[in-house]
Amino acid sequence: MLGIRGTGRYRSALSGMLVGIGVVLTSLPAVVLPTPATAQSFPAFRQALAEGVAADPGLAAFYRQSEFAPVWTGADQAARRTALVSALAQAGDHGLPARRYDLPGLLSAFRAVESERDRGLAEARASLAFLQYARDLTSGVLEPGAIIEQIVRELPRPDVTELMHDFVAAEPVSFIRSLAPRAPEYARLLHAKRQLESQMAQGGWGAQVPSTGLRPGETGEAVVALRNRLIAMGYMPRVATARYDGAMQRAVQAFQIAHGIDPDGIAGRETLAAINTEPEQRRRAIIVALERERWMNIERGERHIWVNLTDFHARIVDHDLVTFETRAVVGAQQSDMQTPEFSHRMTYLELNPDWTLPRSIVARSYWNGLANGGHRYLQVVDARGRVVPREAIDFARYTPRNFPFEVRQPPGPSNPLGQVKFMFPNPYAIYLHDSPARQLFRTTVRTHSSGCVRLNDPEEFAYELLSRQTDDPVTLYQGTLRRGSLQRIYLDQPVPIHLVYRTAFTSADGEMQYRNDVYARDGRIYEALRAAGVEMQPAQS
């Protein structure tokens, strides 16, 4: 029996439809199941099929190229039908909107075939359901940019005609399974989702901790509740202690590390709020993370840079292993200062950089001072890069929007970009860079910049990047830096960089990590997924 996902009335209807599915899918009358070679002999089938797929140019082209040979309703297509039905029945496992594919309607269409026209319409319906499922699984249910403008991704949508030709030539079950993203993170998230759903079916993590703060050495009912919660979550072995002892402190620290909280071993307000978060909320975060993985079903590069905005870290990843990481400061939480999400290629390092202030920043923080003779450390430059004396400018004639000059801060110890910036030229003027504001890296929620990403260890980050093209990256970097003026070091091999936003992700060993939704983006994606038909409650076994 095929596994069934869904909830309530939909699941009951689906279950009923799947009873006796082998009979349903193999009992279409032989007279209306011609081989591809004789498909032309059935004009009613051909006409109905052409009508059914006319709205999809790629699918219409495929059937024209194959002379309308049946994919699903042919006499020898039971394996394809079964593979499709099984995949659609289990779409909810991936956090996909099962209702969108209307499996009950598809099965009814197969059952109701009494004529060649019926068969043509059923064939079209099966192909359209398959294409929608394949599109959703390979590259996402949603169009992210329509929901959040700061998500700038070109989704890897499959070519319909090519997809259908490849499917027809392949073993159906293996091909449909291969549609899911191949990144190891996707498989790890699916595993974590199943584990969490199993835990939920057994009662979840138990009672919440009735406290706003607990410290090592304490005893009592709240400590017992904390112990039980940590055991249920897998951070402690089963023990009978009712005291906040060293073992419990270490468990709290492990939990804090997995949730991006300062690991002091004290169950303070922030830690207890995270511990008391119910598994349903964590499952929602995983479902959103699966959708985000589908948006990034692309080649990420054997070596790439991964900046998770919610985690406030930048990492260099080689073959799915983190080989370097550093703390990062990202854009502030105001909508016009948030760091966008996109992928690009880092091509060079700029040492002793100057800072050309974006007009939005000039307007927000510097315009009045410039107009009144302040900020003397800033230069006003024309289109040819020449410094224009302030006294020669009548600021009263301009606004920040129509100001015909740029404002620049020369290299120096107080330059906001520090000694180096890492360039992947893009339309959003976003890059990674050094920063003289060292105190900001000691904060927990590091949303302090105007959009760019600041690195706590920029020199070490540079050394690691340059180690692929020189045996002595330190000398190369420091020697270039000592020249004092703006210098560039180009990377022999550009490195893909991905600015991402994950509130649920895994470590390489599969341990779940959770972070706060600092820009409230995942909440909006969750609501959009729910509106699209994704079932947000796990199926009951």
Number of C-alpha atoms within 10 A of each C-alpha: 10 14 12 21 22 26 17 9 9 15 17 13 14 20 18 12 17 20 12 10 15 13 10 16 20 20 12 19 11 10 9 21 20 18 14 16 10 11 18 15 11 15 13 17 24 24 15 20 25 20 14 20 22 14 11 12 11 17 24 20 17 19 21 13 12 12 15 21 20 25 22 25 25 22 19 15 16 17 15 22 22 19 18 21 23 19 22 24 25 17 23 23 22 19 26 27 24 24 19 15 21 17 23 19 16 18 20 13 17 24 18 14 17 12 13 20 19 19 28 28 24 27 24 25 22 25 20 18 19 19 19 13 24 22 21 23 27 24 25 23 23 18 15 20 12 10 13 15 10 18 19 14 14 14 17 15 15 16 11 19 17 12 17 20 14 13 17 13 9 13 13 19 16 11 15 20 13 13 18 20 20 15 16 12 19 22 15 20 23 18 13 19 24 15 12 21 21 15 15 18 13 10 12 17 21 18 13 17 21 13 16 13 15 20 14 16 12 12 15 10 13 19 25 17 18 26 26 23 21 22 18 17 17 13 18 19 15 12 11 9 13 18 17 22 16 12 17 27 19 17 20 25 21 18 24 24 16 18 21 18 19 14 18 14 22 21 26 14 13 15 23 21 16 17 22 17 12 16 18 16 10 18 21 19 23 24 26 24 25 28 25 22 24 25 24 23 21 15 9 20 15 12 19 22 25 20 26 20 28 22 28 23 20 27 20 21 18 14 11 16 13 16 12 15 19 18 20 27 30 29 22 20 18 10 10 13 18 21 27 22 18 18 20 16 18 22 17 20 23 19 27 25 25 21 16 16 15 13 17 15 13 18 14 10 11 18 19 15 12 18 16 10 10 12 14 11 10 17 20 20 18 13 9 7 11 11 15 14 10 16 8 7 13 9 16 7 8 12 12 18 10 9 12 12 18 19 21 19 20 18 20 15 12 14 21 18 24 22 24 26 25 22 19 21 14 12 6 12 11 17 17 24 27 24 25 15 14 11 9 18 19 11 11 13 18 23 25 19 17 20 22 23 29 33 26 25 16 22 17 16 18 17 18 16 23 22 13 13 12 13 10 12 18 17 12 15 19 13 11 18 18 11 11 14 15 16 16 19 15 14 15 12 14 16 21 19 22 20 18 20 26 25 22 25 25 18 13 13 7 15 12 18 19 23 20 16 17 18 18 10 16 22 14 13 21 19 13 18 21 15 11 16 15 23 21 21 13 21 16 14 9
